[in-house]
Amino acid sequence: MWRLEPRPQPSSFWRYASPLLALVITVILGTLIFVALDKDPVRGLQMFFWEPIKSGYAWSELLVKATPLLLIALGLSICFRANLWNIGAEGQFVMGAIFAAGMALEANAQTPGIWWVLVLLAGMVGGMVWAGLVALLRDRFHANEILVSLMLVYVAIMVLNFLVYGPWKDPQGYNFPQTATFAAAAQVPRLLTGWRVHVGTPIALAGVVVLLLFLFRTRAGFAQQVGGMAPDAARYAGFSSRQALWLALLASGACAGLAGALEVSGPLRQLTPYVPVGYGFAAIIVAFVGRLHPVGMVFSALLLSAFYIGGELAQSRLGLPRSITGVFQGLLLFALLACDTLMNHRVRWQARSTVAGEA
Protein backbone atom coordinates (compact mmCIF):
# COMPACT_ATOMS: atom_id res chain seq x y z
CA MET A 1 0.00 0.00 0.00
CA TRP A 2 1.03 3.61 -0.51
CA ARG A 3 2.14 5.53 2.55
CA LEU A 4 3.17 9.11 3.28
CA GLU A 5 6.46 9.36 5.14
CA PRO A 6 7.70 12.64 6.65
CA ARG A 7 10.80 14.06 4.98
CA PRO A 8 13.76 15.00 7.17
CA GLN A 9 13.58 18.46 5.57
CA PRO A 10 11.25 20.11 3.02
CA SER A 11 11.90 19.24 -0.60
CA SER A 12 13.21 22.16 -2.66
CA PHE A 13 12.20 20.32 -5.86
CA TRP A 14 8.53 20.01 -4.90
CA ARG A 15 8.45 23.61 -3.70
CA TYR A 16 8.54 24.67 -7.35
CA ALA A 17 7.17 21.53 -9.02
CA SER A 18 4.04 21.48 -6.86
CA PRO A 19 2.33 24.44 -8.65
CA LEU A 20 3.02 22.83 -12.03
CA LEU A 21 1.54 19.51 -10.90
CA ALA A 22 -1.45 21.40 -9.47
CA LEU A 23 -2.00 23.04 -12.87
CA VAL A 24 -1.92 19.63 -14.59
CA ILE A 25 -4.47 18.28 -12.11
CA THR A 26 -6.65 21.36 -12.67
CA VAL A 27 -6.60 20.74 -16.43
CA ILE A 28 -7.56 17.08 -15.93
CA LEU A 29 -10.41 17.91 -13.56
CA GLY A 30 -11.54 20.74 -15.85
CA THR A 31 -11.70 18.29 -18.75
CA LEU A 32 -13.92 15.99 -16.69
CA ILE A 33 -16.19 18.92 -15.83
CA PHE A 34 -16.61 19.83 -19.51
CA VAL A 35 -17.43 16.20 -20.33
CA ALA A 36 -19.96 16.04 -17.49
CA LEU A 37 -21.61 19.22 -18.80
CA ASP A 38 -21.76 17.70 -22.30
CA LYS A 39 -19.37 20.31 -23.70
CA ASP A 40 -16.42 19.75 -25.99
CA PRO A 41 -13.46 19.55 -23.56
CA VAL A 42 -10.92 20.56 -26.21
CA ARG A 43 -12.85 23.69 -27.06
CA GLY A 44 -13.46 24.39 -23.38
CA LEU A 45 -9.76 24.19 -22.51
CA GLN A 46 -9.01 26.30 -25.56
CA MET A 47 -11.09 29.11 -24.04
CA PHE A 48 -8.97 29.07 -20.89
CA PHE A 49 -5.46 28.39 -22.20
CA TRP A 50 -5.27 29.45 -25.86
CA GLU A 51 -7.75 32.25 -26.53
CA PRO A 52 -6.17 34.61 -23.91
CA ILE A 53 -2.75 34.44 -25.63
CA LYS A 54 -3.49 33.85 -29.32
CA SER A 55 -2.91 37.46 -30.48
CA GLY A 56 -1.43 40.76 -29.46
CA TYR A 57 -4.83 42.15 -28.53
CA ALA A 58 -5.53 39.04 -26.44
CA TRP A 59 -2.25 39.61 -24.57
CA SER A 60 -3.26 43.20 -23.98
CA GLU A 61 -6.53 42.06 -22.36
CA LEU A 62 -4.62 39.47 -20.37
CA LEU A 63 -2.33 42.16 -18.98
CA VAL A 64 -5.30 44.39 -18.12
CA LYS A 65 -6.62 41.70 -15.79
CA ALA A 66 -3.22 40.50 -14.59
CA THR A 67 -2.15 43.97 -13.44
CA PRO A 68 -4.56 44.34 -10.47
CA LEU A 69 -4.09 40.69 -9.53
CA LEU A 70 -0.31 41.11 -9.42
CA LEU A 71 -0.42 44.38 -7.48
CA ILE A 72 -2.76 42.99 -4.83
CA ALA A 73 -0.76 39.76 -4.56
CA LEU A 74 2.48 41.71 -4.04
CA GLY A 75 0.95 43.45 -1.03
CA LEU A 76 -0.60 40.27 0.32
CA SER A 77 2.72 38.43 0.12
CA ILE A 78 4.21 40.88 2.63
CA CYS A 79 1.37 40.13 5.06
CA PHE A 80 1.51 36.37 4.55
CA ARG A 81 5.28 36.27 5.00
CA ALA A 82 4.79 38.13 8.28
CA ASN A 83 2.10 35.61 9.30
CA LEU A 84 -0.65 38.23 9.03
CA TRP A 85 -3.78 36.99 7.25
CA ASN A 86 -5.21 39.92 5.35
CA ILE A 87 -8.24 38.32 3.67
CA GLY A 88 -9.95 41.65 2.98
CA ALA A 89 -7.91 42.94 0.04
CA GLU A 90 -11.14 43.09 -1.96
CA GLY A 91 -12.45 45.77 0.40
CA GLN A 92 -9.19 47.71 0.19
CA PHE A 93 -9.39 47.43 -3.60
CA VAL A 94 -12.94 48.85 -3.56
CA MET A 95 -12.01 51.65 -1.16
CA GLY A 96 -9.03 52.56 -3.32
CA ALA A 97 -11.39 52.79 -6.30
CA ILE A 98 -13.71 55.06 -4.30
CA PHE A 99 -10.95 57.44 -3.19
CA ALA A 100 -9.54 57.50 -6.73
CA ALA A 101 -12.97 58.24 -8.19
CA GLY A 102 -13.44 61.11 -5.75
CA MET A 103 -10.20 62.66 -6.97
CA ALA A 104 -10.99 61.92 -10.62
CA LEU A 105 -14.40 63.62 -10.42
CA GLU A 106 -12.64 66.86 -9.47
CA ALA A 107 -10.98 67.00 -12.88
CA ASN A 108 -12.42 68.79 -15.89
CA ALA A 109 -11.40 69.75 -19.42
CA GLN A 110 -8.95 72.38 -18.11
CA THR A 111 -7.24 70.10 -15.60
CA PRO A 112 -3.53 69.39 -16.24
CA GLY A 113 -2.84 66.05 -17.92
CA ILE A 114 -0.81 64.78 -14.96
CA TRP A 115 -3.93 64.62 -12.74
CA TRP A 116 -4.07 60.84 -13.08
CA VAL A 117 -1.02 60.62 -10.80
CA LEU A 118 -3.06 62.25 -8.01
CA VAL A 119 -5.86 59.81 -8.78
CA LEU A 120 -3.52 56.86 -8.21
CA LEU A 121 -2.12 58.38 -5.02
CA ALA A 122 -5.66 58.90 -3.73
CA GLY A 123 -6.40 55.24 -4.41
CA MET A 124 -3.35 54.19 -2.42
CA VAL A 125 -4.49 56.36 0.48
CA GLY A 126 -7.94 54.77 0.36
CA GLY A 127 -6.51 51.27 0.53
CA MET A 128 -4.19 52.25 3.38
CA VAL A 129 -7.06 53.76 5.35
CA TRP A 130 -9.09 50.56 5.06
CA ALA A 131 -6.14 48.32 5.92
CA GLY A 132 -5.20 50.71 8.71
CA LEU A 133 -8.53 49.97 10.40
CA VAL A 134 -7.55 46.31 10.48
CA ALA A 135 -4.13 47.15 11.89
CA LEU A 136 -5.64 49.45 14.52
CA LEU A 137 -8.13 46.88 15.75
CA ARG A 138 -5.49 44.17 15.81
CA ASP A 139 -2.93 46.39 17.55
CA ARG A 140 -5.17 48.04 20.15
CA PHE A 141 -7.83 45.41 20.81
CA HIS A 142 -6.18 42.17 19.59
CA ALA A 143 -9.01 41.60 17.12
CA ASN A 144 -8.63 38.78 14.64
CA GLU A 145 -7.38 40.32 11.38
CA ILE A 146 -9.03 37.57 9.30
CA LEU A 147 -12.53 38.39 10.51
CA VAL A 148 -12.04 42.15 10.62
CA SER A 149 -10.55 42.45 7.13
CA LEU A 150 -13.19 40.13 5.66
CA MET A 151 -16.13 41.96 7.22
CA LEU A 152 -14.78 45.30 6.06
CA VAL A 153 -15.12 44.05 2.47
CA TYR A 154 -18.89 44.21 2.77
CA VAL A 155 -18.77 47.62 4.42
CA ALA A 156 -16.70 48.94 1.51
CA ILE A 157 -19.20 47.53 -1.00
CA MET A 158 -22.05 49.22 0.88
CA VAL A 159 -20.18 52.55 0.74
CA LEU A 160 -19.66 52.03 -2.99
CA ASN A 161 -23.35 51.32 -3.60
CA PHE A 162 -24.40 54.32 -1.52
CA LEU A 163 -22.24 56.64 -3.61
CA VAL A 164 -23.12 55.37 -7.09
CA TYR A 165 -26.83 55.12 -6.30
CA GLY A 166 -26.81 58.43 -4.44
CA PRO A 167 -24.63 61.56 -4.35
CA TRP A 168 -22.19 60.51 -7.10
CA LYS A 169 -24.81 59.21 -9.52
CA ASP A 170 -24.45 60.77 -12.98
CA PRO A 171 -27.53 62.93 -13.64
CA GLN A 172 -26.93 62.44 -17.37
CA GLY A 173 -26.50 58.67 -17.03
CA TYR A 174 -30.09 57.61 -17.88
CA ASN A 175 -30.64 56.55 -14.26
CA PHE A 176 -27.84 53.96 -14.34
CA PRO A 177 -25.95 53.62 -11.00
CA GLN A 178 -22.63 55.04 -12.10
CA THR A 179 -20.61 58.22 -11.92
CA ALA A 180 -19.91 60.49 -14.84
CA THR A 181 -17.11 59.40 -17.14
CA PHE A 182 -13.81 60.73 -15.85
CA ALA A 183 -12.13 63.61 -17.65
CA ALA A 184 -9.23 62.73 -19.92
CA ALA A 185 -6.70 64.11 -17.43
CA ALA A 186 -7.94 61.66 -14.76
CA GLN A 187 -7.60 58.59 -16.99
CA VAL A 188 -4.33 56.65 -16.90
CA PRO A 189 -2.46 56.70 -20.22
CA ARG A 190 -2.68 53.66 -22.46
CA LEU A 191 0.50 52.08 -23.76
CA LEU A 192 -0.79 51.32 -27.26
CA THR A 193 -3.47 53.01 -29.34
CA GLY A 194 -6.58 50.87 -29.71
CA TRP A 195 -5.64 48.49 -26.90
CA ARG A 196 -6.66 48.77 -23.26
CA VAL A 197 -3.30 47.91 -21.69
CA HIS A 198 -2.16 50.94 -19.66
CA VAL A 199 0.67 52.27 -17.53
CA GLY A 200 -0.49 50.11 -14.63
CA THR A 201 1.37 47.16 -16.14
CA PRO A 202 4.86 48.72 -15.94
CA ILE A 203 3.93 50.06 -12.50
CA ALA A 204 3.12 46.52 -11.36
CA LEU A 205 6.40 45.21 -12.81
CA ALA A 206 8.25 47.99 -11.01
CA GLY A 207 6.48 46.82 -7.85
CA VAL A 208 7.96 43.36 -8.41
CA VAL A 209 11.48 44.84 -8.43
CA VAL A 210 10.77 46.98 -5.36
CA LEU A 211 9.43 43.99 -3.42
CA LEU A 212 12.43 41.87 -4.40
CA LEU A 213 14.77 44.52 -3.03
CA PHE A 214 12.66 45.04 0.09
CA LEU A 215 12.38 41.36 1.02
CA PHE A 216 15.92 40.25 0.24
CA ARG A 217 18.07 43.38 0.50
CA THR A 218 16.71 45.39 3.46
CA ARG A 219 16.66 44.92 7.21
CA ALA A 220 12.95 45.70 7.36
CA GLY A 221 12.15 42.99 4.83
CA PHE A 222 14.27 40.50 6.74
CA ALA A 223 12.46 41.46 9.95
CA GLN A 224 9.08 40.82 8.30
CA GLN A 225 10.08 37.32 7.27
CA VAL A 226 11.72 36.41 10.57
CA GLY A 227 8.67 37.65 12.46
CA GLY A 228 6.46 35.36 10.40
CA MET A 229 8.64 32.25 10.66
CA ALA A 230 9.91 32.59 14.23
CA PRO A 231 8.21 35.28 16.36
CA ASP A 232 10.31 34.46 19.44
CA ALA A 233 13.54 34.80 17.48
CA ALA A 234 12.32 38.11 16.05
CA ARG A 235 11.62 39.48 19.52
CA TYR A 236 15.01 38.26 20.72
CA ALA A 237 16.67 40.05 17.79
CA GLY A 238 14.91 43.28 18.72
CA PHE A 239 12.46 43.38 15.81
CA SER A 240 9.21 45.15 16.63
CA SER A 241 6.12 43.01 16.00
CA ARG A 242 3.95 46.11 16.19
CA GLN A 243 5.99 47.86 13.50
CA ALA A 244 5.83 44.73 11.33
CA LEU A 245 2.04 44.62 11.74
CA TRP A 246 1.51 48.20 10.60
CA LEU A 247 4.07 48.02 7.80
CA ALA A 248 2.62 44.83 6.32
CA LEU A 249 -1.01 45.90 6.44
CA LEU A 250 -0.41 49.45 5.20
CA ALA A 251 1.76 48.21 2.33
CA SER A 252 -0.85 45.61 1.43
CA GLY A 253 -3.62 48.21 1.56
CA ALA A 254 -1.63 50.62 -0.60
CA CYS A 255 -1.09 47.95 -3.27
CA ALA A 256 -4.77 46.95 -3.27
CA GLY A 257 -5.87 50.59 -3.33
CA LEU A 258 -3.54 51.30 -6.25
CA ALA A 259 -5.04 48.35 -8.10
CA GLY A 260 -8.53 49.76 -7.51
CA ALA A 261 -7.47 53.19 -8.71
CA LEU A 262 -5.98 51.73 -11.89
CA GLU A 263 -9.16 49.77 -12.53
CA VAL A 264 -11.52 52.75 -12.39
CA SER A 265 -9.17 55.19 -14.13
CA GLY A 266 -8.08 52.68 -16.74
CA PRO A 267 -10.49 50.13 -18.25
CA LEU A 268 -13.69 51.41 -16.58
CA ARG A 269 -13.08 55.20 -16.64
CA GLN A 270 -15.89 55.64 -14.08
CA LEU A 271 -17.08 54.20 -10.77
CA THR A 272 -19.82 51.56 -11.00
CA PRO A 273 -21.29 48.92 -8.67
CA TYR A 274 -19.43 46.30 -10.71
CA VAL A 275 -15.97 47.32 -9.54
CA PRO A 276 -15.70 44.40 -7.04
CA VAL A 277 -15.18 41.39 -9.29
CA GLY A 278 -13.22 39.23 -6.86
CA TYR A 279 -9.68 40.37 -7.65
CA GLY A 280 -8.91 40.70 -3.95
CA PHE A 281 -9.83 37.08 -3.26
CA ALA A 282 -8.25 35.69 -6.46
CA ALA A 283 -5.01 37.47 -5.55
CA ILE A 284 -4.71 35.17 -2.52
CA ILE A 285 -4.46 32.25 -4.95
CA VAL A 286 -1.99 34.25 -7.06
CA ALA A 287 0.20 34.80 -4.01
CA PHE A 288 0.33 31.16 -2.97
CA VAL A 289 0.64 29.70 -6.47
CA GLY A 290 3.55 32.10 -6.95
CA ARG A 291 5.08 30.86 -3.69
CA LEU A 292 4.94 34.38 -2.19
CA HIS A 293 7.88 35.26 -4.46
CA PRO A 294 7.58 38.42 -6.57
CA VAL A 295 8.74 36.74 -9.80
CA GLY A 296 6.59 33.66 -9.26
CA MET A 297 3.53 35.85 -8.76
CA VAL A 298 4.01 37.39 -12.20
CA PHE A 299 3.35 34.01 -13.82
CA SER A 300 0.53 33.06 -11.46
CA ALA A 301 -1.17 36.42 -12.09
CA LEU A 302 -1.09 35.73 -15.84
CA LEU A 303 -2.56 32.28 -15.21
CA LEU A 304 -5.42 33.55 -13.04
CA SER A 305 -6.19 36.36 -15.48
CA ALA A 306 -6.41 33.73 -18.22
CA PHE A 307 -9.01 31.97 -16.05
CA TYR A 308 -11.01 35.21 -15.87
CA ILE A 309 -10.93 35.67 -19.64
CA GLY A 310 -11.59 31.97 -20.25
CA GLY A 311 -14.61 32.08 -17.97
CA GLU A 312 -16.04 35.04 -19.86
CA LEU A 313 -15.49 33.32 -23.22
CA ALA A 314 -16.95 30.03 -21.97
CA GLN A 315 -20.00 31.93 -20.78
CA SER A 316 -20.60 33.66 -24.13
CA ARG A 317 -19.52 30.91 -26.53
CA LEU A 318 -20.31 27.67 -24.71
CA GLY A 319 -23.29 28.78 -22.66
CA LEU A 320 -21.64 27.92 -19.35
CA PRO A 321 -22.51 29.82 -16.16
CA ARG A 322 -20.36 32.72 -14.97
CA SER A 323 -19.27 30.69 -11.96
CA ILE A 324 -17.01 28.53 -14.15
CA THR A 325 -14.21 31.04 -13.48
CA GLY A 326 -14.49 30.47 -9.74
CA VAL A 327 -14.61 26.71 -10.31
CA PHE A 328 -11.25 26.74 -12.09
CA GLN A 329 -9.75 29.04 -9.45
CA GLY A 330 -10.97 26.76 -6.68
CA LEU A 331 -9.69 23.65 -8.45
CA LEU A 332 -6.25 25.22 -8.77
CA LEU A 333 -6.17 26.23 -5.11
CA PHE A 334 -7.26 22.84 -3.75
CA ALA A 335 -4.93 20.99 -6.13
CA LEU A 336 -2.08 23.17 -4.90
CA LEU A 337 -2.92 22.47 -1.26
CA ALA A 338 -2.94 18.74 -2.00
CA CYS A 339 0.31 18.81 -3.97
CA ASP A 340 2.05 20.83 -1.27
CA THR A 341 1.90 17.69 0.87
CA LEU A 342 4.76 16.37 -1.24
CA MET A 343 7.05 19.13 0.06
CA ASN A 344 7.08 17.68 3.56
CA HIS A 345 6.21 14.05 2.80
CA ARG A 346 7.34 11.41 0.33
CA VAL A 347 5.14 8.69 -1.09
CA ARG A 348 6.44 5.17 -0.46
CA TRP A 349 5.11 1.77 -1.47
CA GLN A 350 5.07 -0.77 1.32
CA ALA A 351 3.89 -4.36 1.09
CA ARG A 352 0.82 -5.23 3.15
CA SER A 353 2.66 -8.03 4.92
CA THR A 354 5.24 -5.54 6.16
CA VAL A 355 2.52 -3.18 7.38
CA ALA A 356 0.79 -6.05 9.21
CA GLY A 357 4.09 -7.08 10.80
CA GLU A 358 4.71 -3.53 12.04
CA ALA A 359 1.21 -3.47 13.52
LINJO-V71432 format. One record per residue. NEAR is the number of other C-alpha atoms within 8 Angstrom. Layout:
# LINJO-V71432
NEAR
NEAR
This chain:
# LINJO-V71432
6
7
8
8
8
7
10
4
5
8
10
7
7
10
10
9
8
13
12
8
10
12
11
8
10
12
9
8
9
10
12
9
8
12
10
7
6
6
9
8
10
7
7
13
12
9
14
13
11
9
10
15
10
8
7
7
7
11
11
11
12
14
12
13
10
12
13
14
16
14
14
16
13
17
15
14
11
12
14
12
12
15
9
11
8
13
10
15
16
14
17
19
18
16
16
20
20
13
14
18
14
8
11
15
10
6
13
9
7
5
8
6
8
8
12
13
8
9
16
12
10
13
20
16
12
18
20
16
10
13
14
12
8
12
13
9
12
11
10
6
7
7
8
7
13
10
7
12
15
12
9
11
13
9
9
12
11
8
8
12
10
9
10
15
10
8
7
9
15
11
6
6
11
5
8
7
11
14
12
10
6
12
11
8
14
14
12
13
7
11
9
8
5
4
10
12
13
12
10
10
11
7
8
11
8
8
10
11
9
8
10
10
9
10
11
8
9
9
6
8
11
11
11
13
11
12
17
12
9
8
9
7
9
14
11
7
6
6
9
8
9
7
7
12
12
10
8
14
15
14
11
17
20
15
14
20
20
17
17
17
20
14
13
15
18
13
9
8
11
12
13
9
10
5
10
10
5
7
11
14
11
11
14
11
10
15
16
8
13
15
9
13
9
12
8
11
17
10
9
12
14
11
8
12
13
12
13
10
12
14
14
10
10
13
11
8
6
9
7
8
6
8
7
10
12
7
8
11
12
8
10
12
10
8
12
14
8
7
12
11
8
11
15
11
11
10
9
8
7
9
7
7
6
8
9
7
6
5
4
